Amino acid sequence: MDYEIKPKSALSYLAEELWVYVLGFLSCRDILRCTSVCKALHQIYMSSSELQYIVELSGQCLLPGISSTDDRTPISTGKRLQRLRDKAHAWLKFDAYTFQTVIPSTSLDDRQQYVTGGEHFYLWNYYDNLVAISPIPSKLSQRTIERHWSPRLCPFPGAERRIALMDPAQNLFAIAYTFHERTYIYLATLDDGCVHPHAAGPALVLETPVYEWETKFQCYGRHIALSREFYRGVEVSDHVWQLQIWDWQHSTTLSVSLHA
């Protein structure tokens, strides 16, 4: 009985890991060219996260980044590949042609300050103590809040650097201002302007440097971060950046300062 012996492909004599290693030295274009003309190489490519990661990086015109997390835990190539694809596909869900004009119910003038954040448009007239919060079109939340706030939130009419912070997700409104070399942050609820039920106290009082230049603050869950830039004297070396983190639900603070 005669048996027909078919010659084996040269690829079958090399381990798949070796082919992945060799192909990894090629450019994205050369990898695709080789895998498109050889069925065996195509199968190797489809089963290799490393080769697909190289092609995906090149296709998005990116360079390899850090392959570990903040705690030095290595990130597998498969997870990095999935992140690349997820971020690329996210743009397909973005509708750049949908827009809508929003006209606030109150007049817009130079006395008012505006902050946009996530899902809402914030408008604040600090002379009239008027706050308006409107949802951005196409967002799930369609709640609109417009309220005149109690003088309790700003008991000093001559206060300077008044800035507001609003977090509809936590029903939280905060106002920060400077008066007689002290910075005050008062908390209230968006619904009725009363003391927030989760707040450990109604206000935070901080000593203010004499030459304060700029103050910003933002809410991150139960923490409020207050960033201040100031001078302790008249020299350049007296320039200081300070970050104050306030746990407004437990009334604890953490301060970090950087000097020029």
N, C-alpha and C positions, 0 to 999 in steps of 0.2 A: 504494500500500500504506500503510495507516494503522499508525502505531506508537503504542503506549500509553506515554506518558512518566509514570513514577512520580516524584512529588516526593521529593526527598531529605530525610532527617531533619535537623533543625537541628544535631544532635550531630555529624553527619559533617563539618560545616564547621569544627569545632574540633579541634585536635590533642589526642591522649590525655593528653599531659603537662599541658596547660592544664586539662583536666577534673580530673586528679589534684590539681593545685594549688588549684583552686576548692573541691573537695570536702574538701580538707585543713583548711579553715577551719570545717567543720561539726563538730558533736558526733558521738559514736559512734552515738547513736540516729537522728540525722538522716541520717547516711551509710547506715545499714542501711535506713532508710525509702525513700530515693531509689533505692538499688540494687535494692530488692525490687519496685518498680513499673515499672522501665525496664530492658529487656533489655540495651540498649547500655551503660548505666551499670553494670549487674551484671558485664558482661564486663570493663569497665575496672577495677572493684573487684577481680575475681579475678586480674587480671594486675598489680596494683599492690601491692608489699610495703609501701609507705608507708601506704596506706589500711588495709590489714589490720593493720599495726602499731598504728595509732591505735585501731582497734576492739578489738584484743587487750589493749592497755594498759587501756582503759576497762573491759573485761569483767573484768579481774583487779584492778580498783581500784588501779592503780599510776600513778605519774608518770614521765615520761621521765627517764632517767638519763644518765650519762656515755657518750658515743658513741665513746670511744677507749680503748685499752689503756694499761697503765702506761708503755709506750714511745711514747705519743702516736700509735700507729697507728690510723687511723679504722676503726670497725667498721661494716660495711654494714648497711642496714636489714633486708635479708634474713636476715643472721645473727642480729641482735637479735630478729627475729620468731621465728626457729627456737628460740632460747634460751627465749623466753617460753613457747612451746608445749611444749617439752621439760620445763620445770619444772612446768607445769600438769599434763601427762600423768603425771609421776612420782608424783603423789598418788594416781592411780588404781591404782598397783601397791602402795600401802601398805595393809596389812591391820591396821586399828586394833582388831580384835576377837580377834586371836590372841594368847594369852599363855600363859605356863607358869610355875609356881612352882619356883624353884631353891633347894634346901636344901644348903648346904655341908656337907661331911663333918666339919668341925671346929666346935666350939661358938663362938657369937658373943658376945663380951663387949667391954667398953670398952677393952681393951688392944690391940685389933686395928684396923688401918686398912684402908679399902677404896677402891679406885679402879676406875672403869669406863672402858673405852676401846675403842670400835669393836666388836670381835667377842668380847671376853672379859670375864669378871668376875674381878677380882683381890682376893685376901684375904691379908693379911700380919699375922702375930703376931710382932712384933719381940722379945718377951721369950723366946719359944721358938725363934726363928729358923725359923719355919714359914711357907712360902709355898704357896698353893693358887691355881691358875689354871684356871677352868672356862669352856667356850665358852657364849656366849649362845644359847639355843634358837633354832632356825630359821636359824642361820648354817651355812655350809658346814663349817667346822672343828669337829670333835667331839673334839678332843684335850684331855685333862685332865692337869695337872701338879700334883703335891703333893710337896714335898721339904723336908727340914731342911737348912739351908745351913751350910757350913763356917764356923768362927769366923774364917777368913781375911778374910771379907767385912766383919767388924765386930770388929777386934782390940782395940778399947777398950770395955770394958763400960760405962764411965761416960759414953759419948758422948751428946750431946744432939741434938734435932731430926732424928731418924732418919726418912728418907723413902725409899721404894723406887720404882723404875721398871722396868716389864717390857714387852718387845716380843717376843711369840711369833714374829712374822714373821722376825725376825733371830736368834732363839734367844738373846736378850740379857736379862740381869738386871743392874740397877745399883742400888746403895744409896749414899745420901749422908747424911753425918752431920757434926756439929761437935764438935771436941774440942780444948781448949786454944787457942782462937782461930784454928782452922784448919778448913776444910771439905774433907772427903775424899769422892771419888766412886770407888767400887770397881766393877769390871766382872766379870761371870762369864757362863757359859752356863747356860741354863735346864735343859738336859739333865742335867748332872752337877756344876755349880757350879765347873768349872775355868775357867782364864783363856780368854777368848774368842779364837778363832784369828784373827779379823780386827782385834783391838784392837792399837794400837801400843804400849800399855802397860797395866799392871793397874789404875792409879789416876790420878786427877787431884787435886792438892793446891792449895788456894787459901787465901790469907790471909783471915781472917774479921774484919770490923770488930767493935769492942768492943760496940756496941749493935745487934746484928743483930736485926731484928724478924720477918722472914718469908723463907722460902726455898722455891722451887718449881723443879722441873725436868721437862723433857719431851724425848722422843727424836723426831727427824725424820731418819730414814735414818741416815747416818753422822755426823750432828751431834746433840749433846745441848745443849739450851739451859737454862741455869741462871739463874733470876731471883731476885734478892735485894733486900730492902728493909731499910735500916739507917740509923743515925744516926752521924755522925762526931763529934758533940759533943752538947751539951744544948740548943742553939738550934734553932728551927724551920728556919732556913736550912741546918742541917747534915743535913737529911733527904735521902737519896740513894736512887735506884733504879738498880740495876745489872743488865745483861744480859750474861752470859758464854756464848759459843758455843764448844763444844769439838768439834773433829773427832777423835773417839775412834779412828778408823782411821789417822789420820796424825799425831796428837798435836800439833795446832795449835789456838790459841785466839784469840778475838776478844772484846774487852770494850768495852761502851758504857755510860756512866753519865749519869744525869740528876739535876740538883740542884734542890731546891725553891727 
